[in-house]
């Protein structure tokens, strides 16, 4: 008999089926035992009645507990009207067990997987099992849809996907917050802090490109928004007029992502009590100083976290959008490859996209002139020779271009209003943890 998934039982009333999965819950009701079986299709209720099972299955049923892996043969039957549960996709059916076999036993769980008040450190300490809980599965199914729809949207716009390297010879940003790696011939390599330089090289090859890249930041920051390893969803496009072309493309991509997430996971938002994202008719766009004026804040080179939250609240109320663009940051505050139109100096053609109070994306028009790039590199105290590999693409013709980078974990966290970005990554790496904690909690920075 071929295996049936839990969700498929709703179309097999009266049929005998073979199910395989984990025991998600056990309820003893006198002579009847109810088991919830979990598989990749969801959860379905099993009914164990001694008179309906063979003797060996009756004995096995006495021992089966949470997270045991079992194989069950049984008959799908419709639940009574009072027993139906409209909140569960399989809530109209149950499976009357005929035979139960144990594929793998499980030790008693160290924590209650259904307890949503388990602390973050306890959750992270036990990720191999806590991720099995429905609320965590929901988060990462939403994240899967985000990254899939990012790819969909750009493929529809004739972008070519490429894979950027994680090991690099130098830091794209020219900063010091990098992880050094011992490489061959006594050389040092680095874990990439961004796919930026490779995106620009590939724009000279395919014109429109994107990548979903693992990047690494050795910043000694222990906040709710910092990680040492993240996924960036990046794209770069050639033959643009200015940064607004990039922003228009990004808005199209984000709206596609939101539509797909809402289409596939509206029930997740309902379960978590989170409102669906608002994207309005158009994402509002403000120059940095305009946003600060709206908030009555003094002009500065950036928005602080509280100002990011405040301008997003304003945009939600006044423009029906959870998203807002901020543009015209000072060139000195942006990466050295950011374009500055002389008539707009000292402001750059860079932008950020804020979502529900958090910057989830940063982008810009890039410098495409070889001579200007060399001068930009020197002006930041960097050595152009160390960027010779990258600069070759510009020496031999690069069109006006620009792009941006969206943090997968950040957009996931804000989509579901998760307060700590560590809860929006399967296996977080940060200042204090690589799977296990690097130091006792009392020594944390």
N, C-alpha and C positions, 0 to 999 in steps of 0.2 A: 504494500500500500504506500502510495506517495504521501509525503508529509503535507499537512494543511497548516497554514499560519492562522494565528488567533483571529485576525480580522476577516479571514475568509469563511469563518464558521457561520456568519450571518446569512450566507447564501446556501448553506448546506443543512438546513433543518430536516431532520429525519434520516440523515446519512451517517454512516460510520466513518470516523476520521482518525488520523494519526497525528498527534501533536507532540512537539518537543520544545522544551524551554526550561525556565527557572521558576521555582515556586516563589511568588511575590508576596503571598499572605496565606495564612491558615486560620480557619474558623471552625471550632468544634461545636456542633449543635446537637448534642445527644448522640443518637445513632447515625447521624449524618455529618460528614466532614466536607466543608467547602474549601477548595483551594483556588487561588488565583494564579494562573499560569502566564508568565511573561515571555514573549519572544519578540523578534524584530518587527512584527506586525502590531504589537500592542499587548493587551491583557484580556484574557477570557476566563470566566468562572467555570471551575470543574466541580462536579458533585460526586462525592464518594458514598455509596450506600453498600454495606457489606453484602447484602443479598444479590447485588448486581455484579459483583466482582469475583474473580477466582480466589482461592484460598491464599495463594502467595501474595497477591495484590493487597488483600486485606491486612496481611502482616506488614507489608511494606508501608502501607498507609499509616500505621501506628507511629512510624519513625520520621516520616517526611516532614521537613521543616523549611523555613525561609532560606532561599538561595540554593536548595538542592536542585540538581539538574535531572529532569525526568523525561520519560517518554510515555505517552498515554494514548491508549486506544479507547474510543468511546463513541457515543451517539449524541449528535447535536439535537437539542430540543428547545422549543420556545419556552421562555419563562412565563409564569403566570402574570396576569396584568398587574397585580400589586407588587411583584418582584422585579418588574422591568425598571431599568435605570437609564433614563434618557441622557444622562451626562457622560455615559461611556459608549464608545462606538459599538461595542459588543453587548450592550446592556439588555438587549432583547432575547439573548440566547444563553444557554449553558450547555456543558458537555457532561453527560452521565458516563462515569468511568466504568469501563469493562475490564481493562487491564492496565496496571501501572508498573513501570520498570524504572529503576534508579540508574542513571548514567554516571552521576557523580554526587558524592555527599559533600556537605558544607559544615564547617564548624559554626558554633553560635556567633552571631555578629557582635562586634565590640560596641556598636552604636545602633540606634534606631534610624534606619534609612528614611523613614517617613517623617522624622522630626525636623521641621523646617527652622528650628531655633538652634541647631547645632552650630557652634562657633566656627569662624572661618578657618582658624588653624587646625581644628579637629577635622573639618571637612578636607582640607588639603593634606593632612597627615594620612588620611584613609581614602584617597582618591580612587584607588582600584575598585573599591566597593561603593563609595558614596556616589560616583558617577552613574551607578545603576538606577538610582532613584529617578522617578519620572520628572521631577522638576529640573534636574540637571540634564537629563536627556533632552528635554524641551529646549533648553538654552542652546545646546550644540546642534540640534536639528535646525533651529532658526539660523545659527551661524553658518551652517552648511548652505542654506538657501541664500544667505547674503553673498557668499563667495561665488556660488553658482550663477546667481543673477548678475553679479558684476561681470563675469565672463560673458554671459549671454548678451548683455547690453552692448559691450564693446565689440563683440564679434559681429553684431548687427550693424555696427558702424565701420566695418572693414578694418578693424585693428587686428594685428598679428600678435599672438601670445609668444613670449620667449621666457626662458629660465635664466635668471641672473645668478652669478656666482655668490657663494657665501664666504669664500676665502678670497681676500683681496690683498693687493700689494701696498695699499695706502688708504687713508680715511677720506671718503668723499667730502666730508664737511671740514676737513682740516682741523678737527678738534682733538681733545685728549681722551675723551670718554670711550675708548675702544678696548676690545679684548685682544691681546697679543697672543700669537700662536707660534710655537717653534716649528720652523719649516726646514726644507732640505738645504744642505750646504751652509749650515749655520746662519740661515737667513730668518728674518722675522716676517710673518704674515699677520693679517688681521681679520677678525670676523667683521663682515660688512655691516656698516651702520646705515646703509641705504643702497638701493639699486640705481641711484640717480645717474651716475656717469655712464652706466651701461645702457640705461634707457635712452640717453641722448645719442650714444653711438649707434644704437639700433634704429633711432629715428632717421639717421642717415642711410639706413639700409631699407627699411620697410615703410617709412613715413609715419605710420600710425602703429604704435606698439603698446603692449601692456604686460605686466608680470605680477604674480602674487609671490612675494619674496619673504623669506625668513631674514630678519635683520636683528642686530644685537647692539645694545647700548650699555656701556659700563658706567652709567651714572649712579652715584651713591645716593639715590633718592628712595626713600621708603614711604611712598604716598599711595593714595587710592587710585592714582592714574598712571603710575610708573611700573614698567616691567623691563627686564633685561633682555628678553627675547620676545619679539612680536612678529606678526604677519602684516606686511604692507601690501595694499592693493593699489598698484601704481599704473598710470598710463602717461604716455607722451605723444604729442601730435605735431606734425610739421605743417608749414605753410599757413600759419595763423596770422591774424592781424594784430592781436594783442591778447592780454590775459582773459578778456571777456569771452573769447572763443573757447578757451579751456574751461572757464566757469560754466558756459552754456552746455558743454559736453558733460561735465561733471553733474550738473543738475539733471540732465536727461538720465544719466546712469543711476543716480541716487533715487530718482522717482521710479525707475524700473525696479530697483531693489525693494523699495517700500511696497510697491504694488504686489510683487511676488511674495514677500513675507506676509502681508496681510491676507493674500489669497490662500496661502498654504497653512498659516499658523494663527488665524484669528482666535482659535480656541485657547491657544497658549496665553495670549494677552488677557483673555477673559479669566482664565484660571488664576493668573498672577495679579489681576486687578489693575492692569496697566492700560492706559488709553492707547489707541492706535495712533501711529505717527501722523502728524499734519504736515503736508507739503505745499499747501496753498496753490494759488494759480501760478505764482512765480516766487522763487526764493528772494526775499528782500536783500538788497545790496547797500552797504554803507561803507564809506571811507572811514578809516580808523578814527579820525577826529570828529566825524559826524556822529559815530556811535557814542563817543565820549561826551559829545554835546547833548545827545538825547538823555544820557544818564546823569548829566550834570557833573561829570568827572573832569578833572584837569587833563590837559593833553599830555600824553606820554608815548613811549615807543611801542606799547603793546597793551592789551587788556589783561587785567589780572583775573583769576578764577571767579571771583565774585562778580566782576563786571561782565564776564562771559555769560554767567547765569542770568544776570539782570537784562542784558540786551536780548537774550533768547526769550525771556518772559515777555518783554515788550513786543517782540516779533510775533509771538504766539497770540497775544491779545489783539494787536493792531493789524497784523497781516495774515493771521490764520496759518502760520507756518512755524514748525518746530526747528526749521533750518534758517540760517542767516549767513550771508557772505560778509566778510570784513576785508577791505582792500586798502591799498596805498599805505603800507607800512614803510618806515624809513629803510632805505637801502642798507644802511650799516647794521640793521637788526636782522637782515636776511642773509641767506647763503651767498657766497661770492659769485655764483653763476646766475644770480637773479638779475633780470634786465632792468635798467634804469634809463628811461627816456630823458635826454638832457633838459627838455622843457618842463619836466616833472620833478627834477632833482630838488631836494635829496630823497624824494619818495620813489619807491620801487613799484614794479608791476607784479607784485606778489599779493596773495590773498590767503585767507583761512576760511574754512567752512565750519561753523558751529552748529551743534545739534543738541538740543535740550541742555544747554549750559556747558558744553564741553567741545573743545576743538577736536574734530575727528579727521580733518583733512587740511593739508597745506599745499599750496601750489604757486605757480608763477609763469610768466613768460621768461624764457632763458636767454642769456647772451648767446648769439650765434656767430659773432665775429671772432676769428682766431686772435687777432691783435688785441681786441678789447679783453678777451678772456685772460690772456697772458698778463695784461696790466692788472686785471682784477685779482688774479692769484697773487701777484707781487704785493698789491696793496694790503692784502691780509697777512703779509709776512710769511707767505708760503713759497716754495721753490717750484717754478714751472717745470723743471726737469723731472720732478717726481710725478707730473701729470702728463708726460710726453705721450704715453700710450693713448690716453683720452683725447688729448689735443690734436692728434693726427686726424681724427674725424672732422675737425673744424678747419684744419689747414687745407683740406681738399673739398670744401663746399658743404655748408650746412644751412638749410633753410631757416627762416624765422620759426621758432617752435616753443612749445611750453607743455607743461604737464602738472601732475599733482599726485599726492599720496594719501590714501585713506587707511587708517588703522583699523584692522578687522576687529580687534578686541574692543576698541573704543566704540565703534558703531554698534557692535553687539550689546555692549553694556548700556548704552543710552537707549537703544531700541526697546529693551526690556526694563529700563530704569533700574539697573543693577548698580548699587552704590560703589562697589569696588571692582576695578577692572580685572583683578585677579580671579574673580568669579566668572569671567567671560573668556577664560583661556583654559584648555583642558589640563595642561601640566605647567603651571606658572613657574618661571625663573625670575627671581628678583634678588635684592641685596641679601636676603635672609634664607633663601630656599633654592635648592635644586632637588625636587621631589621631597627629600627629607630636609628638615631645618638645618641650617649650617651652624647655628649656635643655639644654646638654650634661650627660651623666650625672654628671660630676665636680662640677657646680654644684647638684645636687639637694639639697633639704632633707630 
